[in-house]
Amino acid sequence: LSMLGAVTYPVITKRILDKISAFEKNGAKIIMLDAPTLYESGSDKMCQKVLFVTADREVRKKRIMARDGLSDEAAELRLSAQRTTDFIPAPILKL
């Protein structure tokens, strides 16, 4: 996974920067990134503000099972490969 990130993140980051530049040239005042790997890719350094939206593990599991047609075991494997919310540097407002 780290090898894949080393190859893909620089390409993704360049595309993001190119898009940001194009939006700024067209007068955009606010640009939002929807980036599940924002911190892993280092793209958080491009952001002035970060909004993190999540749900409880069971809710996320049910959603990905329904969306991707995964079994309970496959959904657990996918969730286990993801980071926990412990790494988030900003305070979390729970609704």
C-alpha positions in Angstrom: 0.0 0.0 0.0 2.8 2.4 0.8 4.5 1.6 -2.6 1.2 2.3 -4.3 0.9 5.6 -2.4 4.5 6.6 -3.3 3.6 6.2 -7.0 0.1 7.6 -7.1 0.1 10.5 -4.5 2.6 12.7 -6.5 0.5 12.3 -9.6 -2.8 13.0 -7.7 -1.2 16.0 -6.0 -0.1 17.5 -9.3 -3.6 17.1 -10.7 -5.1 18.8 -7.6 -2.7 21.7 -7.9 -3.4 22.1 -11.6 -7.2 22.1 -10.9 -6.8 24.6 -8.0 -4.8 26.9 -10.3 -7.4 26.7 -13.0 -10.2 27.4 -10.5 -8.3 30.4 -9.1 -7.7 31.8 -12.6 -11.5 31.6 -13.1 -12.1 33.6 -10.0 -13.0 30.9 -7.5 -13.0 32.1 -3.9 -13.5 28.7 -2.3 -12.2 25.4 -3.4 -13.2 22.2 -1.7 -11.4 18.8 -1.9 -13.2 15.6 -1.3 -10.1 13.5 -0.4 -10.4 10.2 1.6 -6.5 10.1 1.8 -6.0 13.8 2.4 -3.5 13.3 5.2 -1.8 10.2 3.8 -1.1 12.0 0.5 0.1 15.2 2.3 -2.6 17.2 0.5 -3.8 18.6 3.9 -0.8 21.0 3.6 -2.7 22.7 0.7 -5.7 23.3 2.8 -6.5 26.3 5.0 -9.4 24.5 6.7 -10.2 20.8 7.0 -13.7 19.4 7.6 -13.7 15.8 8.6 -17.0 13.9 8.3 -17.4 10.3 9.6 -19.9 7.9 11.0 -19.8 5.2 13.6 -18.0 2.0 12.4 -21.2 -0.1 12.2 -23.0 2.6 10.1 -20.0 2.8 7.7 -19.9 -1.0 7.5 -23.6 -1.2 6.6 -23.2 1.5 4.0 -20.2 -0.1 2.2 -21.9 -3.5 2.3 -25.0 -2.1 0.6 -23.0 0.2 -1.8 -20.4 -2.4 -2.9 -22.3 -5.6 -2.3 -19.7 -6.8 0.2 -20.0 -9.6 2.7 -19.7 -8.9 6.4 -16.1 -10.3 6.3 -15.1 -8.3 3.3 -16.5 -5.1 4.8 -14.6 -5.8 8.0 -11.3 -6.3 6.1 -11.8 -3.0 4.3 -12.6 -1.1 7.5 -9.6 -2.7 9.2 -7.3 -1.3 6.5 -8.5 2.2 7.1 -7.1 4.6 9.7 -9.1 5.3 12.9 -10.1 8.8 13.7 -7.3 9.1 16.3 -5.0 10.8 13.9 -7.2 13.8 13.3 -5.5 16.9 14.6 -8.7 19.1 14.9 -11.5 18.9 17.5 -14.4 16.8 16.4 -18.0 18.1 16.7 -20.4 15.2 17.0 -23.9 15.7 15.8 
